[in-house]
Amino acid sequence: MPATPRRTRRDALQNRERLLEVAAQVFAEQGLDTAPAAVAKKAGVGVGTLYRHFPTREALIEAAYRRELTHVCEKAEVLLDRHPAVEATRAWMEDFIRYATAKSGMSEALNTVIASGVDPYRDSRALLLGAVSTLLEAGARDGSLRTDASPDDVLLLMGGVAYSARHAAEERVRPLVGLLVDALAKGPAEG
């Protein structure tokens, strides 16, 4: 008779989440200069707990990146529950650009994951396209966003804004996102 899989204890799930939260912060701020043991200590767990969940530094980095991106993408739905589509789109894009530009140290860490033969980005595009599609579809339904812009094009433009924002002052992010959202917004002549 096959053994039934054990359910993960709540405290183990909380420890895992805390490790990922701290790892994302530490790797984004310090890149690879931080030892996994320091991540465990800052998360308030033992090194054994860290290695039980993430047997290698690369596994920790990849999981932290995926968790952060998933959270950013899930915010699209949350924002749509609270705001009209055009406002939710603007807020989500600003949040995404801040996320993308704050992760310069994480980029270095992700390069080590790639060097180990793992593709940490394999689901990234689908997650991002899903979030952008959700926003564009809501805008099409309420008439606030153009219907002729594809999620792929919007994602490409957001990549350009993120790249530009990385090399500009932080206060430039909002105006750049504003230009992008204004281009997507349906004006009176298009209604």
Summary of the structure (lengths in Angstrom):
residues: 191
radius of gyration: 19.2
end to end distance: 64.2
largest distance: 68.6
contacts: 546
relative contact order: 0.11
helix: 75%
strand: 1%
